[in-house]
C-alpha cells in the first residue's frame, strides 16, 4: 500500500482553487470518495492528512479549498478569507 497525494488546481468563481486528493495506488477496484471540508480558517495541512488517512482506509479523499488558492485567514483576522 502506497498512499499518493496530488494537488489539483482548478478554476472557479473568483479565481483558482487548490485542493488535495489522496488515494492508495495499490487499489485497483473503484473506490468511494470522501470530501474533506476545512473549518472557517481554510484548508490546512491537517485537512490533507485527513484525506490521506481516508485513503489508507480504502477511500479517495479530497481536501477542498473553499476560499480560493492562497487565501487563508487566522484567528486574529477581523473577517474570514
Buried (B, 14 or more C-beta within 10 A) or exposed (E): EEBEBEEEEEEEEEEEBBBBBBBBEEEEEEBEEBEBEBEEBBBEEEBBBBBBBBBEEEBBBBBBBBBBBEBBBEEEEEEEB
